[in-house]
Amino acid sequence: MSQGQTYAVTLHFRFKRGYTGLLVGQSREVPAVIVQGKTLIQVRNELFDGLEGYFKAFPDKGKELIEKYGVLVTSQEHKNQIDKKIQSEEAILQKQQEQLDQEILEETIGVEWQERKLEKLMTIPA
């Protein structure tokens, strides 16, 4: 893995409503990074920001993640395909957010983690 290469990383994104009413999220693959936000999209963005910070602090962990869950992006066409998939995932998250907003009882949301796979383009330093 050389510096400047971009990888598509697919992680399992877990979320549930916390006691304060905010959504709490984490990745099953990197459970040390826990974030919160008002919407699923905000939690997802915070999660990837947190992961980038985590991997800057612990570069060996970033390399391990890439080896297990990453795919090298080899062309602009490949990058465009991944970008479309990420946009599709965002639309799905938006629909899920609307469903969460319609829930009357927070207890029905907060009891169990809900999970989705998400993909993100990341450049991991060597």
Secondary structure, DSSP 4 states (H G I P E B T S, - for coil): --TT-EEEEEEEEEEEE-TTSSEEEEESS-TT-EEEESSHHHHHHHHHHHHHHHHHH-HHHHHHHHHHHEEE--SHHHHHHHHHHHHHHHHHHHHHHHHHHH-S-HHHHHSS-EEEEEEEEEE---
